Amino acid sequence: MKQAIVRLVVLVILLVNQTLITLGWNPLPFSEEQIYEAISSVATVAMAVWAWWKNNSVTKEAQKADVILREMKEANRNEN
């Protein structure tokens, strides 16, 4: 539900912006390069946070623990 609302709001903003541009008025005082840089920065930060947050098992011990955890979860699912 939240995603649908966000998509609708973004669509409305973009439609209003496009209409105003068509009428000869640019409501967003940013150049295309500035917009590209901002989107690129946000994407970089988002990916960095995602990579940091994601459980990345690097050591052999962590990989073994992941296997044990998966086996426990599977056994728990089979019991229910």
C-alpha positions in Angstrom: 0.0 0.0 0.0 2.8 2.4 0.9 4.6 1.7 -2.3 1.5 2.4 -4.4 1.0 5.8 -2.6 4.7 6.7 -3.1 4.5 5.8 -6.8 1.3 7.9 -7.2 2.8 10.9 -5.5 5.9 10.7 -7.6 3.8 10.4 -10.8 1.7 13.4 -9.8 4.8 15.5 -9.2 6.4 14.5 -12.5 3.1 15.2 -14.4 2.8 18.6 -12.9 6.5 19.3 -13.6 6.1 18.2 -17.2 3.0 20.3 -17.7 4.8 23.4 -16.4 7.8 22.7 -18.6 5.5 22.4 -21.6 3.9 25.8 -20.7 7.4 27.3 -20.7 8.2 27.5 -17.0 10.8 25.2 -15.4 9.8 24.8 -11.7 12.9 22.8 -10.7 15.9 25.1 -10.7 18.4 22.2 -11.3 20.4 21.3 -14.3 20.4 17.8 -15.6 23.9 17.3 -14.4 23.0 18.3 -10.9 20.0 15.9 -10.9 22.3 13.1 -12.2 24.9 13.7 -9.5 22.2 13.7 -6.8 20.7 10.5 -8.0 24.1 8.9 -8.3 25.0 9.9 -4.8 21.8 8.6 -3.3 22.2 5.3 -5.2 25.8 5.0 -4.0 24.8 5.6 -0.3 21.8 3.2 -0.6 24.0 0.4 -2.0 26.7 1.1 0.6 24.1 0.8 3.4 22.6 -2.3 1.9 26.0 -4.0 1.5 26.8 -3.1 5.1 23.5 -4.3 6.4 23.4 -7.5 4.5 24.8 -10.5 6.3 28.0 -11.3 4.4 29.6 -14.4 5.9 33.3 -14.2 5.0 35.0 -16.5 7.4 34.8 -20.3 7.4 33.2 -20.2 10.9 30.5 -17.7 9.7 29.7 -19.8 6.7 29.4 -22.9 8.9 27.1 -21.0 11.2 24.9 -20.0 8.2 24.6 -23.7 7.2 23.6 -24.6 10.8 21.1 -21.8 10.9 19.5 -22.8 7.6 19.3 -26.4 8.8 17.6 -25.3 12.0 15.1 -23.1 10.1 14.3 -25.9 7.7 13.8 -28.3 10.6 11.5 -25.8 12.3 9.4 -25.4 9.1 9.1 -29.1 8.8 7.8 -29.4 12.4 5.0 -26.9 11.8 
